[in-house]
Amino acid sequence: MRNSLQNSSQLLKSPQRLPQHRIAAPPSGFVVSLVATAAIFAATDAARSGPCAEDIVLLKRQIAMAPPGPQSGPTGVQTTGAQLHRQPTPGSVERAETLANTDAQEALARAKQADSNGNAADCNAALRRARELYGIF
């Protein structure tokens, strides 16, 4: 017992160097900006609490968390030209993407406006349209 007390007192008198652990890599700029964007969305939208404010915040988070690439983002309906086996041109693809982005942004804006007016039915309809455009169900 006396021996173990002497050992513990020696440990207190002579501090030992503890092993240092290193983080493998700092978070990337994309991850940091994604987290910051999500925090901003949550802070600004949580302050206003209409009938579907939480649903709007949730949809925005789902949109922000979608991985970038051709399979993400809003989409539009298939055109008649596509049904007739016509190949899209770069210009037609760009126009379709612009239209889909505009439609999705307008749907979110309608949802926010209806929410701030306290109109749950219109807000939910606009959210359904935005989810449809983004492919989030």
WOMOCOR-V141307 format. One record per helix or strand. SS is the DSSP state (~ for helix, > for strand). FROM is the first residue (numbers start at 0). TO is the last residue. Records with the same first field share a line. If there is no record, write none. Layout:
SS=FROM-TO, FROM-TO
//
This chain:
~=1-12, 28-46, 52-64, 79-82, 89-116, 119-133
//
